[in-house]
Amino acid sequence: MAKYPVFTDNMKSTHTILVPDMLPIHFNLIISILRNCGYKMELLRTSTQTVIDEGLKNVHNDTCYPALLVIGQFMEALNSGKYDPDKTALMLTQTGGGCRASNYIHLLRKALKEKYPQVPVISLNFSGLEKEGGFKLTVPVIMKLLYAVLYGDILMLLYNQCRPYELVPGESEKVLNKWEKILEEKFSKNQFFGTAKNYKMILDDFAKIKRSKQKKIKVGIVGEIYVKYSPLANNHLEDFLLSEGCEPVVPSLVDFVLYCAINNVNDGKIYGFKNKTTFAFKIGYDVIYAKQKQMINIIKKHGVFEPPHDFEHLRSECDKYIHQGVKMGEGWLIPAEMAALASSGTENIICTQPFGCLPNHIVAKGMARVIKQGFPNANIVAIDYDPGATKVNQENRIKLMLANARR
């Protein structure tokens, strides 16, 4: 018998499931898919000081900043009175690693125990961490979620390449919103498999946006996955870079999916074992990588936009600087992304570092000097994000980096 409330089959029709914000484009698609499965889903978009305050009240302040924010966002939502605690559930993703993605759920349940003991927490994971409960993903739904990541990646990529240069403000957002609605409908009607045709139409629509030919500084954003992608966590970093006349370059989410898959395969090679798990992850890796290659080739053939990095290229860049066995947190993926960005002309890089995330400090700050030796023009700055770090201080450090870039 579980010591905490479990999301049951009956709750599917009665409970609203709250999801913390991280990647707005991707999560909109993912939530629309789960809604079509009959779940009542809502993406939390709160981005206020109250979220941080609630996190500090409910989580030890030595806990990593992403955990503090996610739990604070949940507690702020429950305290707002907008949701009935008796008919609300919370959802967290878990990757199965030794870091935040595996431990948040226990911290969250501990925070709920005193005030909202009836609220169940759902684990969205593909590692078999928590199997009990009424939230179930079938193979067809998992396939849809994978395609949502791919479509989210191309939308994010093109949006970021158009928005800094658009001559008519808001035009890029209009095209983005249009395709979010189209894709939601395609997922509901199971018409999402025609990726080649859909990618081409998406590329054509973004290519129609009238853009300035003015050269702008490209700034890559790497780091811990939540702080890298979440506007709440990084104080709307992409918007700030736009306001400074820059083009933000954000790595694909599918890279992190491939990173998680290949790490399980690498474990077998490093420790000398083979089992069903390593075999399954190898097949999964090959399938997802083939999908990424298809997208890259279509973007290259289209000829208007810069494609995302090929994941095998990331791995080859990684091997020049760090072993692929270094996998705690975002591990070797961070220096690999920094090297790949620098090698492709995006020499200005912000590494987003959450407080309390020791692995990311080691593989990011610790590797920056080595990567700068390989790319002397690389302009890498690590920005710390935590409850005590002020937005002004963060932005001043970024402005200093940009001043160096302009020189």
ABEGO torsion letter per residue (X at the ends): XBABBBBBAAAAAABBBBBBBABAAAAAAAAAAAAAAGBBBBBBABBBAAAAAAAAAABBAABBAAAAAAAAAAAAAAAAGABBAAABBBBBBBAGBABAAAAAAAAAAAAAAAABAABBBBBBBAAGABABEABBBBAAAAAAAAAAAAAAAAAAAAAAAAAAABABBGAAAAAAAAAAAAAAAAAAAGAAABAAAAAAAAAAAAAABBBBABBBBBBBBBEBAAAAABAAAAGGAAAAAAAAGBBBBBBBAAAAAAAAAAAAAAAAAAAGBBBAAAAAAAAAAAAAAAAAAAAAAAAAAAGABBBBBBAAAAAAAAAAABBAABABEAEAAAAAAAAAAAAAGBABBBBBBBBGBAAAAAAAAAAAAAAAAABAABBBBBBBBBAABBAAAAAAAAAAAAAAAAX
